[in-house]
Amino acid sequence: MDAIPTSKGFAPVSRADARVLILGSLPGQVSLARIQYYAQPRNAFWPIMGRLFGAAPELAYEERLKRLVARRVALWDVCAQGRRPGSLDQKIDVASVETNDFAGFLAAHAEIGLICLNGAKAGDLFRRMVAPTLRAPAPRSSVLPSTSPAHAAMPFERKLEHWQAALAEFL
């Protein structure tokens, strides 16, 4: 594993009065190359955000981020850094993971009422490495179907239904 370089995540996209925090696991190779969240064109994240918050993939990246922030949605990843060959979440070397500072982030974003975890790996990493470090009461969290193209078993419309149901009170 030592030959695999460490991938570093991005800074959070947020404003102080954010109400929702969406967390991925760690940026994939296309996202790292473009320095953009969910840059893989086949990822369903931006099409879902387009339907829910008007942050459609046809818009410029900065405009998509502005629209999420305007709707009080924050975007980040569970991992600040970690080693992973390629982009598949199951390939993340958990022993190499360093999580982001969620205690500090949540203290500075006290209105967050929901943490949406984009996929099972983000959910597992959050549950195992982050949740035990948070002071009560922590915001509720919901593990949602991964928007990754690797999770092709679930069609887009079904993913959208899950995301829409979880975020219904924030839409």
PyMOL commands that place a pseudoatom at each C-alpha (Angstrom):
pseudoatom trace, name=CA, resn=MET, resi=1, chain=A, elem=C, hetatm=0, pos=[0.000, 0.000, 0.000]
pseudoatom trace, name=CA, resn=ASP, resi=2, chain=A, elem=C, hetatm=0, pos=[2.947, 2.362, 0.510]
pseudoatom trace, name=CA, resn=ALA, resi=3, chain=A, elem=C, hetatm=0, pos=[3.279, 2.890, -3.267]
pseudoatom trace, name=CA, resn=ILE, resi=4, chain=A, elem=C, hetatm=0, pos=[-0.250, 4.282, -3.380]
pseudoatom trace, name=CA, resn=PRO, resi=5, chain=A, elem=C, hetatm=0, pos=[-0.170, 8.050, -2.952]
pseudoatom trace, name=CA, resn=THR, resi=6, chain=A, elem=C, hetatm=0, pos=[-2.297, 9.705, -0.323]
pseudoatom trace, name=CA, resn=SER, resi=7, chain=A, elem=C, hetatm=0, pos=[-5.323, 11.531, -1.695]
pseudoatom trace, name=CA, resn=LYS, resi=8, chain=A, elem=C, hetatm=0, pos=[-6.271, 14.743, 0.068]
pseudoatom trace, name=CA, resn=GLY, resi=9, chain=A, elem=C, hetatm=0, pos=[-9.851, 15.956, 0.189]
pseudoatom trace, name=CA, resn=PHE, resi=10, chain=A, elem=C, hetatm=0, pos=[-11.188, 19.416, -0.449]
pseudoatom trace, name=CA, resn=ALA, resi=11, chain=A, elem=C, hetatm=0, pos=[-12.200, 22.223, 1.870]
pseudoatom trace, name=CA, resn=PRO, resi=12, chain=A, elem=C, hetatm=0, pos=[-15.850, 22.291, 2.852]
pseudoatom trace, name=CA, resn=VAL, resi=13, chain=A, elem=C, hetatm=0, pos=[-18.306, 24.328, 0.825]
pseudoatom trace, name=CA, resn=SER, resi=14, chain=A, elem=C, hetatm=0, pos=[-20.680, 25.988, 3.270]
pseudoatom trace, name=CA, resn=ARG, resi=15, chain=A, elem=C, hetatm=0, pos=[-22.014, 29.037, 4.959]
pseudoatom trace, name=CA, resn=ALA, resi=16, chain=A, elem=C, hetatm=0, pos=[-22.345, 29.495, 8.720]
pseudoatom trace, name=CA, resn=ASP, resi=17, chain=A, elem=C, hetatm=0, pos=[-26.124, 28.928, 8.787]
pseudoatom trace, name=CA, resn=ALA, resi=18, chain=A, elem=C, hetatm=0, pos=[-26.090, 25.692, 6.754]
pseudoatom trace, name=CA, resn=ARG, resi=19, chain=A, elem=C, hetatm=0, pos=[-28.839, 23.259, 7.747]
pseudoatom trace, name=CA, resn=VAL, resi=20, chain=A, elem=C, hetatm=0, pos=[-27.723, 20.163, 5.813]
pseudoatom trace, name=CA, resn=LEU, resi=21, chain=A, elem=C, hetatm=0, pos=[-24.261, 18.645, 5.456]
pseudoatom trace, name=CA, resn=ILE, resi=22, chain=A, elem=C, hetatm=0, pos=[-23.710, 16.198, 2.589]
pseudoatom trace, name=CA, resn=LEU, resi=23, chain=A, elem=C, hetatm=0, pos=[-20.661, 13.992, 3.020]
pseudoatom trace, name=CA, resn=GLY, resi=24, chain=A, elem=C, hetatm=0, pos=[-18.923, 11.778, 0.515]
pseudoatom trace, name=CA, resn=SER, resi=25, chain=A, elem=C, hetatm=0, pos=[-16.064, 9.472, 1.440]
pseudoatom trace, name=CA, resn=LEU, resi=26, chain=A, elem=C, hetatm=0, pos=[-12.973, 10.803, -0.391]
pseudoatom trace, name=CA, resn=PRO, resi=27, chain=A, elem=C, hetatm=0, pos=[-12.751, 12.477, -3.820]
pseudoatom trace, name=CA, resn=GLY, resi=28, chain=A, elem=C, hetatm=0, pos=[-12.197, 10.092, -6.716]
pseudoatom trace, name=CA, resn=GLN, resi=29, chain=A, elem=C, hetatm=0, pos=[-9.488, 10.469, -9.329]
pseudoatom trace, name=CA, resn=VAL, resi=30, chain=A, elem=C, hetatm=0, pos=[-11.522, 12.616, -11.752]
pseudoatom trace, name=CA, resn=SER, resi=31, chain=A, elem=C, hetatm=0, pos=[-12.608, 14.923, -8.922]
pseudoatom trace, name=CA, resn=LEU, resi=32, chain=A, elem=C, hetatm=0, pos=[-9.035, 15.235, -7.675]
pseudoatom trace, name=CA, resn=ALA, resi=33, chain=A, elem=C, hetatm=0, pos=[-7.784, 16.037, -11.178]
pseudoatom trace, name=CA, resn=ARG, resi=34, chain=A, elem=C, hetatm=0, pos=[-10.456, 18.700, -11.704]
pseudoatom trace, name=CA, resn=ILE, resi=35, chain=A, elem=C, hetatm=0, pos=[-10.448, 19.912, -8.079]
pseudoatom trace, name=CA, resn=GLN, resi=36, chain=A, elem=C, hetatm=0, pos=[-14.243, 19.610, -7.997]
pseudoatom trace, name=CA, resn=TYR, resi=37, chain=A, elem=C, hetatm=0, pos=[-16.658, 17.644, -5.885]
pseudoatom trace, name=CA, resn=TYR, resi=38, chain=A, elem=C, hetatm=0, pos=[-18.335, 14.846, -7.890]
pseudoatom trace, name=CA, resn=ALA, resi=39, chain=A, elem=C, hetatm=0, pos=[-16.587, 15.666, -11.170]
pseudoatom trace, name=CA, resn=GLN, resi=40, chain=A, elem=C, hetatm=0, pos=[-16.982, 12.138, -12.630]
pseudoatom trace, name=CA, resn=PRO, resi=41, chain=A, elem=C, hetatm=0, pos=[-19.530, 12.828, -15.425]
pseudoatom trace, name=CA, resn=ARG, resi=42, chain=A, elem=C, hetatm=0, pos=[-21.480, 9.599, -14.784]
pseudoatom trace, name=CA, resn=ASN, resi=43, chain=A, elem=C, hetatm=0, pos=[-21.901, 10.349, -11.078]
pseudoatom trace, name=CA, resn=ALA, resi=44, chain=A, elem=C, hetatm=0, pos=[-25.560, 11.099, -10.291]
pseudoatom trace, name=CA, resn=PHE, resi=45, chain=A, elem=C, hetatm=0, pos=[-24.755, 13.661, -7.581]
pseudoatom trace, name=CA, resn=TRP, resi=46, chain=A, elem=C, hetatm=0, pos=[-25.152, 16.814, -9.663]
pseudoatom trace, name=CA, resn=PRO, resi=47, chain=A, elem=C, hetatm=0, pos=[-28.237, 15.568, -11.544]
pseudoatom trace, name=CA, resn=ILE, resi=48, chain=A, elem=C, hetatm=0, pos=[-29.841, 14.829, -8.152]
pseudoatom trace, name=CA, resn=MET, resi=49, chain=A, elem=C, hetatm=0, pos=[-28.782, 18.224, -6.783]
pseudoatom trace, name=CA, resn=GLY, resi=50, chain=A, elem=C, hetatm=0, pos=[-30.189, 19.774, -9.958]
pseudoatom trace, name=CA, resn=ARG, resi=51, chain=A, elem=C, hetatm=0, pos=[-33.590, 18.214, -9.354]
pseudoatom trace, name=CA, resn=LEU, resi=52, chain=A, elem=C, hetatm=0, pos=[-33.633, 19.044, -5.632]
pseudoatom trace, name=CA, resn=PHE, resi=53, chain=A, elem=C, hetatm=0, pos=[-31.840, 22.405, -5.416]
pseudoatom trace, name=CA, resn=GLY, resi=54, chain=A, elem=C, hetatm=0, pos=[-31.458, 23.752, -8.954]
pseudoatom trace, name=CA, resn=ALA, resi=55, chain=A, elem=C, hetatm=0, pos=[-27.728, 22.906, -9.012]
pseudoatom trace, name=CA, resn=ALA, resi=56, chain=A, elem=C, hetatm=0, pos=[-27.831, 21.011, -12.317]
pseudoatom trace, name=CA, resn=PRO, resi=57, chain=A, elem=C, hetatm=0, pos=[-24.679, 19.664, -14.004]
pseudoatom trace, name=CA, resn=GLU, resi=58, chain=A, elem=C, hetatm=0, pos=[-25.284, 21.939, -17.013]
pseudoatom trace, name=CA, resn=LEU, resi=59, chain=A, elem=C, hetatm=0, pos=[-24.356, 24.920, -14.835]
pseudoatom trace, name=CA, resn=ALA, resi=60, chain=A, elem=C, hetatm=0, pos=[-20.779, 25.987, -14.232]
pseudoatom trace, name=CA, resn=TYR, resi=61, chain=A, elem=C, hetatm=0, pos=[-19.274, 24.284, -11.173]
pseudoatom trace, name=CA, resn=GLU, resi=62, chain=A, elem=C, hetatm=0, pos=[-19.032, 27.526, -9.169]
pseudoatom trace, name=CA, resn=GLU, resi=63, chain=A, elem=C, hetatm=0, pos=[-22.701, 28.281, -9.897]
pseudoatom trace, name=CA, resn=ARG, resi=64, chain=A, elem=C, hetatm=0, pos=[-23.718, 24.810, -8.686]
pseudoatom trace, name=CA, resn=LEU, resi=65, chain=A, elem=C, hetatm=0, pos=[-21.850, 25.398, -5.439]
pseudoatom trace, name=CA, resn=LYS, resi=66, chain=A, elem=C, hetatm=0, pos=[-23.470, 28.835, -5.027]
pseudoatom trace, name=CA, resn=ARG, resi=67, chain=A, elem=C, hetatm=0, pos=[-26.922, 27.308, -5.452]
pseudoatom trace, name=CA, resn=LEU, resi=68, chain=A, elem=C, hetatm=0, pos=[-26.290, 24.664, -2.809]
pseudoatom trace, name=CA, resn=VAL, resi=69, chain=A, elem=C, hetatm=0, pos=[-24.916, 27.233, -0.393]
pseudoatom trace, name=CA, resn=ALA, resi=70, chain=A, elem=C, hetatm=0, pos=[-27.888, 29.536, -1.050]
pseudoatom trace, name=CA, resn=ARG, resi=71, chain=A, elem=C, hetatm=0, pos=[-30.186, 26.648, -0.072]
pseudoatom trace, name=CA, resn=ARG, resi=72, chain=A, elem=C, hetatm=0, pos=[-28.149, 26.185, 3.137]
pseudoatom trace, name=CA, resn=VAL, resi=73, chain=A, elem=C, hetatm=0, pos=[-26.576, 22.914, 2.006]
pseudoatom trace, name=CA, resn=ALA, resi=74, chain=A, elem=C, hetatm=0, pos=[-22.934, 22.251, 2.925]
pseudoatom trace, name=CA, resn=LEU, resi=75, chain=A, elem=C, hetatm=0, pos=[-20.691, 19.833, 1.058]
pseudoatom trace, name=CA, resn=TRP, resi=76, chain=A, elem=C, hetatm=0, pos=[-17.643, 17.955, 2.368]
pseudoatom trace, name=CA, resn=ASP, resi=77, chain=A, elem=C, hetatm=0, pos=[-16.142, 14.484, 2.762]
pseudoatom trace, name=CA, resn=VAL, resi=78, chain=A, elem=C, hetatm=0, pos=[-15.639, 12.210, 5.732]
pseudoatom trace, name=CA, resn=CYS, resi=79, chain=A, elem=C, hetatm=0, pos=[-11.949, 11.772, 4.889]
pseudoatom trace, name=CA, resn=ALA, resi=80, chain=A, elem=C, hetatm=0, pos=[-9.493, 14.622, 4.997]
pseudoatom trace, name=CA, resn=GLN, resi=81, chain=A, elem=C, hetatm=0, pos=[-7.040, 12.222, 3.412]
pseudoatom trace, name=CA, resn=GLY, resi=82, chain=A, elem=C, hetatm=0, pos=[-6.409, 8.564, 2.780]
pseudoatom trace, name=CA, resn=ARG, resi=83, chain=A, elem=C, hetatm=0, pos=[-4.873, 6.098, 0.355]
pseudoatom trace, name=CA, resn=ARG, resi=84, chain=A, elem=C, hetatm=0, pos=[-6.978, 4.545, -2.373]
pseudoatom trace, name=CA, resn=PRO, resi=85, chain=A, elem=C, hetatm=0, pos=[-5.924, 3.023, -5.676]
pseudoatom trace, name=CA, resn=GLY, resi=86, chain=A, elem=C, hetatm=0, pos=[-8.412, 4.333, -8.224]
pseudoatom trace, name=CA, resn=SER, resi=87, chain=A, elem=C, hetatm=0, pos=[-11.795, 5.708, -7.241]
pseudoatom trace, name=CA, resn=LEU, resi=88, chain=A, elem=C, hetatm=0, pos=[-13.781, 2.831, -5.756]
pseudoatom trace, name=CA, resn=ASP, resi=89, chain=A, elem=C, hetatm=0, pos=[-14.812, 3.398, -2.151]
pseudoatom trace, name=CA, resn=GLN, resi=90, chain=A, elem=C, hetatm=0, pos=[-14.212, -0.228, -1.185]
pseudoatom trace, name=CA, resn=LYS, resi=91, chain=A, elem=C, hetatm=0, pos=[-10.535, 0.282, -2.094]
pseudoatom trace, name=CA, resn=ILE, resi=92, chain=A, elem=C, hetatm=0, pos=[-10.013, 2.987, 0.551]
pseudoatom trace, name=CA, resn=ASP, resi=93, chain=A, elem=C, hetatm=0, pos=[-7.280, 1.854, 2.948]
pseudoatom trace, name=CA, resn=VAL, resi=94, chain=A, elem=C, hetatm=0, pos=[-9.158, 2.529, 6.185]
pseudoatom trace, name=CA, resn=ALA, resi=95, chain=A, elem=C, hetatm=0, pos=[-5.921, 2.390, 8.229]
pseudoatom trace, name=CA, resn=SER, resi=96, chain=A, elem=C, hetatm=0, pos=[-4.631, 5.380, 6.223]
pseudoatom trace, name=CA, resn=VAL, resi=97, chain=A, elem=C, hetatm=0, pos=[-7.749, 7.524, 6.705]
pseudoatom trace, name=CA, resn=GLU, resi=98, chain=A, elem=C, hetatm=0, pos=[-7.574, 10.809, 8.535]
pseudoatom trace, name=CA, resn=THR, resi=99, chain=A, elem=C, hetatm=0, pos=[-11.032, 12.287, 9.054]
pseudoatom trace, name=CA, resn=ASN, resi=100, chain=A, elem=C, hetatm=0, pos=[-11.999, 15.913, 8.759]
pseudoatom trace, name=CA, resn=ASP, resi=101, chain=A, elem=C, hetatm=0, pos=[-12.567, 18.015, 11.897]
pseudoatom trace, name=CA, resn=PHE, resi=102, chain=A, elem=C, hetatm=0, pos=[-16.280, 17.498, 12.382]
pseudoatom trace, name=CA, resn=ALA, resi=103, chain=A, elem=C, hetatm=0, pos=[-16.366, 18.671, 15.988]
pseudoatom trace, name=CA, resn=GLY, resi=104, chain=A, elem=C, hetatm=0, pos=[-15.006, 22.040, 14.885]
pseudoatom trace, name=CA, resn=PHE, resi=105, chain=A, elem=C, hetatm=0, pos=[-17.155, 22.195, 11.765]
pseudoatom trace, name=CA, resn=LEU, resi=106, chain=A, elem=C, hetatm=0, pos=[-20.374, 21.397, 13.631]
pseudoatom trace, name=CA, resn=ALA, resi=107, chain=A, elem=C, hetatm=0, pos=[-19.520, 23.886, 16.374]
pseudoatom trace, name=CA, resn=ALA, resi=108, chain=A, elem=C, hetatm=0, pos=[-19.174, 26.580, 13.697]
pseudoatom trace, name=CA, resn=HIS, resi=109, chain=A, elem=C, hetatm=0, pos=[-22.327, 25.390, 11.887]
pseudoatom trace, name=CA, resn=ALA, resi=110, chain=A, elem=C, hetatm=0, pos=[-24.731, 24.937, 14.790]
pseudoatom trace, name=CA, resn=GLU, resi=111, chain=A, elem=C, hetatm=0, pos=[-27.874, 24.916, 12.603]
pseudoatom trace, name=CA, resn=ILE, resi=112, chain=A, elem=C, hetatm=0, pos=[-26.988, 21.674, 10.811]
pseudoatom trace, name=CA, resn=GLY, resi=113, chain=A, elem=C, hetatm=0, pos=[-29.855, 19.328, 11.521]
pseudoatom trace, name=CA, resn=LEU, resi=114, chain=A, elem=C, hetatm=0, pos=[-29.096, 16.556, 9.049]
pseudoatom trace, name=CA, resn=ILE, resi=115, chain=A, elem=C, hetatm=0, pos=[-25.947, 14.873, 7.801]
pseudoatom trace, name=CA, resn=CYS, resi=116, chain=A, elem=C, hetatm=0, pos=[-26.478, 13.009, 4.525]
pseudoatom trace, name=CA, resn=LEU, resi=117, chain=A, elem=C, hetatm=0, pos=[-23.883, 10.327, 3.882]
pseudoatom trace, name=CA, resn=ASN, resi=118, chain=A, elem=C, hetatm=0, pos=[-23.417, 9.642, 0.190]
pseudoatom trace, name=CA, resn=GLY, resi=119, chain=A, elem=C, hetatm=0, pos=[-23.148, 5.858, 0.095]
pseudoatom trace, name=CA, resn=ALA, resi=120, chain=A, elem=C, hetatm=0, pos=[-22.435, 2.961, 2.397]
pseudoatom trace, name=CA, resn=LYS, resi=121, chain=A, elem=C, hetatm=0, pos=[-18.675, 3.607, 2.675]
pseudoatom trace, name=CA, resn=ALA, resi=122, chain=A, elem=C, hetatm=0, pos=[-19.164, 7.235, 3.721]
pseudoatom trace, name=CA, resn=GLY, resi=123, chain=A, elem=C, hetatm=0, pos=[-21.769, 5.977, 6.209]
pseudoatom trace, name=CA, resn=ASP, resi=124, chain=A, elem=C, hetatm=0, pos=[-19.472, 3.289, 7.591]
pseudoatom trace, name=CA, resn=LEU, resi=125, chain=A, elem=C, hetatm=0, pos=[-16.469, 5.605, 7.926]
pseudoatom trace, name=CA, resn=PHE, resi=126, chain=A, elem=C, hetatm=0, pos=[-18.621, 8.259, 9.606]
pseudoatom trace, name=CA, resn=ARG, resi=127, chain=A, elem=C, hetatm=0, pos=[-20.213, 5.760, 12.010]
pseudoatom trace, name=CA, resn=ARG, resi=128, chain=A, elem=C, hetatm=0, pos=[-16.889, 4.149, 12.955]
pseudoatom trace, name=CA, resn=MET, resi=129, chain=A, elem=C, hetatm=0, pos=[-14.490, 7.096, 12.951]
pseudoatom trace, name=CA, resn=VAL, resi=130, chain=A, elem=C, hetatm=0, pos=[-16.490, 10.302, 13.430]
pseudoatom trace, name=CA, resn=ALA, resi=131, chain=A, elem=C, hetatm=0, pos=[-19.755, 9.695, 15.297]
pseudoatom trace, name=CA, resn=PRO, resi=132, chain=A, elem=C, hetatm=0, pos=[-18.042, 8.425, 18.481]
pseudoatom trace, name=CA, resn=THR, resi=133, chain=A, elem=C, hetatm=0, pos=[-16.057, 11.689, 18.674]
pseudoatom trace, name=CA, resn=LEU, resi=134, chain=A, elem=C, hetatm=0, pos=[-19.060, 14.025, 18.462]
pseudoatom trace, name=CA, resn=ARG, resi=135, chain=A, elem=C, hetatm=0, pos=[-20.667, 15.605, 21.490]
pseudoatom trace, name=CA, resn=ALA, resi=136, chain=A, elem=C, hetatm=0, pos=[-24.341, 14.967, 22.043]
pseudoatom trace, name=CA, resn=PRO, resi=137, chain=A, elem=C, hetatm=0, pos=[-26.696, 15.958, 20.700]
pseudoatom trace, name=CA, resn=ALA, resi=138, chain=A, elem=C, hetatm=0, pos=[-25.187, 15.353, 17.275]
pseudoatom trace, name=CA, resn=PRO, resi=139, chain=A, elem=C, hetatm=0, pos=[-27.257, 16.089, 14.178]
pseudoatom trace, name=CA, resn=ARG, resi=140, chain=A, elem=C, hetatm=0, pos=[-29.175, 13.114, 12.854]
pseudoatom trace, name=CA, resn=SER, resi=141, chain=A, elem=C, hetatm=0, pos=[-27.552, 11.304, 9.976]
pseudoatom trace, name=CA, resn=SER, resi=142, chain=A, elem=C, hetatm=0, pos=[-28.900, 9.356, 7.041]
pseudoatom trace, name=CA, resn=VAL, resi=143, chain=A, elem=C, hetatm=0, pos=[-26.981, 6.969, 4.795]
pseudoatom trace, name=CA, resn=LEU, resi=144, chain=A, elem=C, hetatm=0, pos=[-28.265, 7.447, 1.255]
pseudoatom trace, name=CA, resn=PRO, resi=145, chain=A, elem=C, hetatm=0, pos=[-27.686, 5.448, -1.917]
pseudoatom trace, name=CA, resn=SER, resi=146, chain=A, elem=C, hetatm=0, pos=[-24.340, 6.238, -3.440]
pseudoatom trace, name=CA, resn=THR, resi=147, chain=A, elem=C, hetatm=0, pos=[-24.487, 8.551, -6.429]
pseudoatom trace, name=CA, resn=SER, resi=148, chain=A, elem=C, hetatm=0, pos=[-21.367, 6.863, -7.811]
pseudoatom trace, name=CA, resn=PRO, resi=149, chain=A, elem=C, hetatm=0, pos=[-21.569, 5.196, -11.210]
pseudoatom trace, name=CA, resn=ALA, resi=150, chain=A, elem=C, hetatm=0, pos=[-20.173, 2.105, -9.424]
pseudoatom trace, name=CA, resn=HIS, resi=151, chain=A, elem=C, hetatm=0, pos=[-23.588, 1.806, -7.725]
pseudoatom trace, name=CA, resn=ALA, resi=152, chain=A, elem=C, hetatm=0, pos=[-25.360, 1.137, -11.003]
pseudoatom trace, name=CA, resn=ALA, resi=153, chain=A, elem=C, hetatm=0, pos=[-27.681, -1.531, -9.570]
pseudoatom trace, name=CA, resn=MET, resi=154, chain=A, elem=C, hetatm=0, pos=[-30.060, 1.216, -8.430]
pseudoatom trace, name=CA, resn=PRO, resi=155, chain=A, elem=C, hetatm=0, pos=[-31.553, 3.343, -11.202]
pseudoatom trace, name=CA, resn=PHE, resi=156, chain=A, elem=C, hetatm=0, pos=[-31.301, 7.130, -11.072]
pseudoatom trace, name=CA, resn=GLU, resi=157, chain=A, elem=C, hetatm=0, pos=[-34.998, 7.702, -10.308]
pseudoatom trace, name=CA, resn=ARG, resi=158, chain=A, elem=C, hetatm=0, pos=[-34.830, 5.375, -7.285]
pseudoatom trace, name=CA, resn=LYS, resi=159, chain=A, elem=C, hetatm=0, pos=[-31.709, 7.141, -5.970]
pseudoatom trace, name=CA, resn=LEU, resi=160, chain=A, elem=C, hetatm=0, pos=[-33.491, 10.460, -6.445]
pseudoatom trace, name=CA, resn=GLU, resi=161, chain=A, elem=C, hetatm=0, pos=[-36.503, 9.199, -4.445]
pseudoatom trace, name=CA, resn=HIS, resi=162, chain=A, elem=C, hetatm=0, pos=[-34.275, 8.257, -1.495]
pseudoatom trace, name=CA, resn=TRP, resi=163, chain=A, elem=C, hetatm=0, pos=[-32.441, 11.582, -1.548]
pseudoatom trace, name=CA, resn=GLN, resi=164, chain=A, elem=C, hetatm=0, pos=[-35.675, 13.545, -1.915]
pseudoatom trace, name=CA, resn=ALA, resi=165, chain=A, elem=C, hetatm=0, pos=[-37.294, 11.697, 1.005]
pseudoatom trace, name=CA, resn=ALA, resi=166, chain=A, elem=C, hetatm=0, pos=[-34.290, 12.291, 3.279]
pseudoatom trace, name=CA, resn=LEU, resi=167, chain=A, elem=C, hetatm=0, pos=[-34.104, 15.992, 2.396]
pseudoatom trace, name=CA, resn=ALA, resi=168, chain=A, elem=C, hetatm=0, pos=[-37.857, 16.672, 2.226]
pseudoatom trace, name=CA, resn=GLU, resi=169, chain=A, elem=C, hetatm=0, pos=[-37.975, 19.038, 5.211]
pseudoatom trace, name=CA, resn=PHE, resi=170, chain=A, elem=C, hetatm=0, pos=[-35.076, 21.082, 3.766]
pseudoatom trace, name=CA, resn=LEU, resi=171, chain=A, elem=C, hetatm=0, pos=[-36.378, 21.506, 0.224]
for i in range(1, 171): cmd.bond("trace and resi %d" % i, "trace and resi %d" % (i + 1))
show_as sticks, trace
zoom trace
